[in-house]
Amino acid sequence: MRHEWIFEVLEDLRSYALKNGLAATAAKAEEALRVARVEVAQAEEGGTPPGGAPKGRPN
């Protein structure tokens, strides 16, 4: 998967935040992970690519 790096970065951020008492940051990193997983899955299935309109439709 070409987007694997984004998951690793967000997981590192969440881990760092948890280890350093940054609970709200950790929660937002977890939320970002969930959003990224959905967007990447949609893009790979031919749905909406990350940051763009559905394929075949102009922005």
C-alpha positions in Angstrom: 0.0 0.0 0.0 1.6 3.3 -1.1 -0.1 5.2 1.8 1.3 3.0 4.6 3.7 5.8 5.7 0.8 8.1 6.8 -0.4 5.4 9.2 3.0 5.0 10.6 3.5 8.7 11.2 0.1 9.1 12.9 0.7 6.0 15.1 4.1 7.5 16.1 2.5 10.8 16.9 -0.2 9.0 19.0 2.4 7.0 20.8 4.6 10.0 21.6 1.6 11.9 22.9 0.5 9.1 25.2 4.0 8.7 26.6 4.2 12.5 27.3 0.8 13.1 28.9 -0.7 14.7 25.8 -4.1 13.0 26.0 -6.0 15.4 23.7 -3.2 15.2 21.1 -3.3 11.4 21.3 -7.0 11.4 20.8 -6.8 13.6 17.8 -4.1 11.4 16.3 -6.4 8.4 16.8 -9.2 10.3 15.1 -6.9 11.2 12.2 -5.9 7.5 11.9 -9.5 6.5 11.6 -10.2 9.2 8.9 -7.0 8.2 7.0 -8.0 4.6 6.9 -11.4 5.4 5.5 -10.1 7.8 2.9 -7.4 5.5 1.7 -9.8 2.6 1.5 -12.2 4.7 -0.5 -9.4 5.8 -2.8 -8.2 2.2 -3.4 -11.8 1.1 -4.1 -12.2 3.8 -6.8 -14.2 6.2 -4.6 -13.0 9.6 -3.5 -9.3 10.0 -3.6 -7.6 11.7 -0.6 -8.0 15.4 -1.0 -10.1 15.3 -4.1 -13.5 14.9 -5.7 -14.8 11.4 -6.7 -13.0 10.1 -9.8 -14.5 11.3 -13.0 -16.0 14.5 -11.4 -14.3 17.9 -11.4 -13.3 19.6 -8.2 
